[in-house]
C-alpha cells in the first residue's frame, strides 16, 4: 500500500513564547491558533495515534487546517464535545476552520491517508488479541 502519512511529530519553528507573541487574535488574546511548523509540514499529511491504551484508539490526520479523526467504530474523543460513548459507530470525523479546496491529487491522497490510518488501527487491534 502506498503511504502518504508522516507519523513523525513536526518540528516547531518558534519557541512557545515567541509564537504566542507573534500570533494574537483581534481582541488581543494571546494564543490564537497558528501552526508552529514549517510550510512544508503544514501542507503534509501528518498522522498521530491517540488513545492507544484505550479500548478504542483513533488516528488523527492533519493537513493545513483539516483534521480527520479515523476510528474503527468503537467511539472516539475529539475536543470536549465529542466523547467516545457519544461517537460509537462513527468512523470518520472531519473538521476544519472553514471551506477547503483540494486538488484531485490531494483528494486521492486523503483517501490513501484514511486507508493507512485504518490499517494502523487494525494493526493495533491485532496486537491486543
Backbone bond lengths (Angstrom), bond angles and torsions (degrees), N, CA, C in turn:
res aa  C-N    CA-C-N  psi(-1)  N-CA   C-N-CA  omega(-1)  CA-C   N-CA-C  phi
1 X - - - 1.443 - - 1.528 108.89 -
2 X 1.326 115.87 137.15 1.466 120.72 175.73 1.524 109.14 -67.69
3 X 1.305 116.73 148.85 1.462 120.50 178.87 1.524 109.46 -118.47
4 X 1.307 115.91 141.35 1.468 121.08 175.97 1.521 111.08 -126.75
5 X 1.326 117.30 -17.27 1.470 120.15 -176.32 1.519 110.82 -81.69
6 X 1.321 115.27 133.32 1.460 122.04 169.70 1.529 105.87 -96.14
7 X 1.323 117.11 116.90 1.463 122.02 -176.92 1.526 112.51 -89.13
8 X 1.335 117.76 -4.97 1.463 121.19 179.02 1.526 110.03 -80.00
9 X 1.329 116.10 142.45 1.462 120.78 178.14 1.529 108.69 -68.79
10 X 1.351 117.79 129.66 1.475 119.53 179.57 1.531 111.61 -64.09
11 X 1.315 115.32 147.03 1.459 121.46 178.57 1.523 109.80 -77.49
12 X 1.346 116.58 135.61 1.467 121.18 176.57 1.528 109.51 -72.98
13 X 1.334 116.37 141.22 1.463 119.56 -179.54 1.528 112.40 -101.21
14 X 1.363 117.62 -12.57 1.460 121.90 176.26 1.523 108.78 -131.33
15 X 1.325 116.74 155.68 1.459 119.68 171.37 1.528 107.34 -68.39
16 X 1.339 118.76 155.29 1.467 119.62 179.03 1.533 112.85 -55.44
17 X 1.314 118.00 -41.98 1.468 120.76 -179.86 1.525 111.47 -65.05
18 X 1.327 117.41 -44.60 1.471 120.54 178.38 1.520 111.06 -63.76
19 X 1.319 116.48 -39.25 1.465 120.67 -177.96 1.534 110.84 -63.64
20 X 1.338 117.11 -44.69 1.466 121.30 178.49 1.524 110.09 -63.34
21 X 1.313 117.29 -40.89 1.462 121.62 179.83 1.533 111.26 -64.86
22 X 1.317 117.19 -37.22 1.467 121.78 -177.02 1.523 112.61 -73.47
23 X 1.331 117.57 -33.34 1.461 121.46 -172.94 1.514 110.27 -123.97
24 X 1.328 116.44 105.60 1.453 122.35 176.33 1.520 108.75 -126.09
25 X 1.332 116.12 154.13 1.463 120.06 -179.97 1.524 110.24 -77.40
26 X 1.317 116.20 171.29 1.466 121.39 179.71 1.523 111.93 -58.72
27 X 1.330 116.80 -30.31 1.460 120.34 -179.86 1.521 112.19 -83.07
28 X 1.315 117.14 0.46 1.456 120.85 177.33 1.514 114.01 83.85
29 X 1.316 117.38 6.36 1.463 120.15 179.47 1.521 108.45 -77.49
30 X 1.336 117.98 122.27 1.465 119.05 179.87 1.519 111.15 -68.73
31 X 1.325 115.23 153.85 1.444 120.26 173.99 1.516 114.82 99.34
32 X 1.327 118.58 10.69 1.461 120.05 175.32 1.517 108.11 -53.90
33 X 1.337 117.42 135.93 1.458 119.12 -173.20 1.523 111.68 -69.67
34 X 1.290 114.72 121.24 1.461 124.87 169.47 1.521 104.89 -141.00
35 X 1.316 118.17 129.99 1.463 119.27 -178.84 1.526 111.32 -60.01
36 X 1.305 115.83 136.11 1.456 121.64 179.50 1.531 108.15 -103.22
37 X 1.342 114.29 67.30 1.461 120.40 -179.48 1.521 107.85 -155.51
38 X 1.301 116.55 171.33 1.463 121.19 -178.97 1.534 110.56 -68.47
39 X 1.331 115.96 159.89 1.468 120.41 176.38 1.528 110.97 -59.13
40 X 1.326 116.38 -37.79 1.470 119.68 178.80 1.529 110.57 -62.66
41 X 1.335 117.33 -41.50 1.464 120.20 178.56 1.526 111.31 -68.45
42 X 1.330 118.11 -36.23 1.463 121.04 178.00 1.522 110.06 -59.97
43 X 1.323 116.84 -41.11 1.461 121.82 -175.16 1.536 113.54 -84.82
44 X 1.323 117.47 -4.84 1.467 121.48 -179.31 1.528 110.40 -88.77
45 X 1.325 116.10 156.06 1.462 121.73 172.81 1.522 107.11 -81.00
46 X 1.331 116.97 114.93 1.455 122.34 -178.73 1.525 109.08 -111.84
47 X 1.325 117.17 139.21 1.458 120.64 -179.14 1.508 112.01 -126.04
48 X 1.333 114.75 148.32 1.458 120.90 179.62 1.525 108.17 -147.69
49 X 1.330 116.29 129.66 1.464 120.66 174.39 1.521 107.72 -82.25
50 X 1.328 116.07 130.50 1.464 122.44 -179.22 1.522 107.68 -122.86
51 X 1.319 116.46 138.03 1.459 120.31 177.18 1.511 113.64 72.78
52 X 1.320 116.77 33.63 1.469 119.72 -176.00 1.525 112.92 -64.37
53 X 1.330 117.70 -19.53 1.465 119.89 179.68 1.529 111.77 -96.48
54 X 1.334 117.49 0.33 1.464 120.69 178.21 1.524 109.82 -89.66
55 X 1.310 115.87 174.73 1.469 119.90 178.13 1.527 111.54 -75.88
56 X 1.331 117.00 -11.84 1.464 120.49 -178.10 1.533 110.27 -139.68
57 X 1.331 117.22 77.78 1.472 118.62 177.79 1.528 110.70 -67.05
58 X 1.294 115.60 163.60 1.463 121.43 179.39 1.518 108.48 -140.66
59 X 1.329 115.50 163.19 1.460 121.61 173.25 1.512 107.31 -116.65
60 X 1.330 116.45 133.36 1.451 121.55 172.43 1.522 107.53 -105.47
61 X 1.330 115.50 122.49 1.459 122.38 177.72 1.521 106.60 -107.40
62 X 1.320 116.80 132.70 1.469 120.96 -179.91 1.520 110.57 -128.15
63 X 1.332 114.36 141.43 1.464 122.39 172.56 1.515 105.95 -154.10
64 X 1.316 117.37 129.40 1.466 121.79 -174.43 1.526 107.90 51.20
65 X 1.332 118.64 -126.12 1.467 120.29 179.81 1.530 112.12 -98.77
66 X 1.324 117.00 8.67 1.463 121.42 -178.74 1.526 110.81 -89.13
67 X 1.335 114.80 137.29 1.466 121.85 173.17 1.522 106.98 -125.26
68 X 1.318 116.28 127.51 1.461 121.68 175.57 1.517 107.05 -117.78
69 X 1.328 116.08 117.74 1.458 121.04 175.72 1.522 106.93 -95.52
70 X 1.334 116.42 124.67 1.460 122.24 -179.49 1.527 107.82 -111.72
71 X 1.323 115.22 126.92 1.458 122.35 179.97 1.521 108.49 -132.07
72 X 1.316 117.06 148.37 1.468 119.99 176.21 1.527 111.80 -80.06
73 X 1.335 116.92 2.69 1.463 120.82 174.44 1.511 115.13 112.42
74 X 1.320 116.92 -3.56 1.466 120.02 -179.58 1.515 113.61 -84.96
75 X 1.329 117.39 7.37 1.459 122.21 -178.50 1.514 110.74 102.75
76 X 1.321 115.32 153.00 1.458 121.30 178.85 1.518 109.79 -142.39
77 X 1.305 116.28 162.21 1.460 123.40 178.08 1.519 107.46 -115.88
78 X 1.341 116.92 125.31 1.469 120.41 174.97 1.519 107.97 -141.92
79 X 1.306 114.60 119.21 1.464 121.76 -174.57 1.525 107.84 52.00
80 X 1.308 118.50 -158.26 1.466 119.96 -177.39 1.525 112.44 -90.76
81 X 1.323 117.50 -18.00 1.463 120.63 -174.03 1.524 113.81 -81.07
82 X 1.315 117.83 -20.15 1.460 120.63 -175.30 1.526 109.52 -120.32
83 X 1.317 116.46 104.16 1.468 121.04 -179.43 1.516 109.80 -101.65
84 X 1.324 115.76 159.39 1.465 121.21 -177.84 1.532 112.12 -56.53
85 X 1.334 117.95 -39.85 1.465 119.15 -177.46 1.528 112.48 -72.06
86 X 1.333 118.41 -22.90 1.475 121.41 179.53 1.529 113.00 -91.47
87 X 1.329 117.53 -5.76 1.473 119.87 -175.16 1.526 113.11 -120.43
88 X 1.317 116.88 15.74 1.462 120.57 177.67 1.531 108.59 -60.22
89 X 1.322 115.92 134.81 1.456 121.38 179.50 1.528 114.02 92.01
90 X 1.321 117.34 -10.70 1.470 121.34 178.71 1.527 108.00 -92.75
91 X 1.320 116.87 133.58 1.459 121.17 -179.02 1.523 113.45 -103.08
92 X 1.331 117.41 -32.21 1.463 120.58 -178.00 1.513 110.71 -131.14
93 X 1.307 115.57 135.51 1.464 123.24 173.08 1.522 104.80 -127.66
94 X 1.330 117.45 121.46 1.461 121.10 -179.50 1.515 108.08 -117.12
95 X 1.320 115.41 126.82 1.454 121.66 -179.36 1.524 108.85 -132.07
96 X 1.325 115.62 145.59 1.463 119.72 175.84 1.512 109.28 -156.59
97 X 1.297 116.95 166.71 1.452 122.46 -175.71 1.524 113.00 -73.80
98 X 1.293 118.19 -13.77 1.463 122.65 -178.43 1.506 108.46 172.86
99 X 1.315 117.52 -160.21 1.464 119.53 178.83 1.523 111.02 -58.65
100 X 1.306 115.12 152.70 1.462 119.29 176.37 1.520 108.86 -130.11
101 X 1.298 115.45 156.32 1.454 121.62 176.40 1.521 107.48 -124.66
102 X 1.336 115.61 132.57 1.455 121.41 -179.80 1.517 109.46 -128.01
103 X 1.313 115.44 145.70 1.456 119.70 168.95 1.530 107.30 -81.40
104 X 1.331 117.42 165.96 1.465 119.01 175.24 1.528 110.42 -61.44
105 X 1.323 117.14 -33.73 1.467 120.73 177.60 1.534 110.03 -62.70
106 X 1.349 117.16 -45.14 1.463 120.37 178.92 1.531 111.06 -65.45
107 X 1.327 116.88 -37.44 1.466 120.65 176.52 1.526 110.36 -60.22
108 X 1.332 116.04 -46.25 1.460 120.18 177.95 1.525 110.87 -62.76
109 X 1.341 116.86 -41.24 1.470 120.73 177.58 1.523 110.77 -62.18
110 X 1.331 117.06 -39.23 1.460 120.33 -179.96 1.526 110.40 -61.77
111 X 1.317 117.16 -41.85 1.469 120.52 178.54 1.530 110.25 -64.23
112 X 1.340 117.13 -40.42 1.470 120.79 177.32 1.527 109.71 -64.77
113 X 1.335 117.11 -40.97 1.463 121.12 179.92 1.524 111.15 -61.96
114 X 1.319 117.55 -41.66 1.463 121.04 178.56 1.538 110.01 -64.61
115 X 1.323 117.14 -42.71 1.471 120.02 177.86 1.527 110.86 -63.46
116 X 1.319 115.90 -40.00 1.468 120.57 178.32 1.532 110.49 -62.87
117 X 1.337 116.77 -40.84 1.462 121.36 178.63 1.529 110.53 -66.00
118 X 1.332 117.19 -41.54 1.470 120.73 177.11 1.518 110.54 -59.87
119 X 1.325 116.99 -41.73 1.462 120.50 179.69 1.528 111.02 -65.62
120 X 1.328 116.64 -40.67 1.471 121.01 178.10 1.527 109.50 -59.93
121 X 1.338 117.42 -44.20 1.461 121.08 179.63 1.530 111.61 -67.46
122 X 1.332 116.65 -38.51 1.469 120.17 176.84 1.526 110.33 -63.30
123 X 1.328 116.96 -39.83 1.464 121.24 177.81 1.521 110.72 -62.90
124 X 1.335 116.30 -41.38 1.482 120.42 178.42 1.531 109.62 -63.91
125 X 1.327 115.73 -46.15 1.473 119.97 -179.89 1.526 111.14 -63.49
126 X 1.337 116.92 -38.96 1.461 121.30 178.48 1.504 113.20 -65.74
127 X 1.317 116.59 -30.54 1.465 121.29 179.60 1.511 112.86 -74.99
128 X 1.317 117.16 -13.85 1.455 121.08 -179.05 1.519 112.07 -90.07
129 X 1.332 115.76 -22.46 1.470 119.51 -173.76 1.462 112.51 -80.66
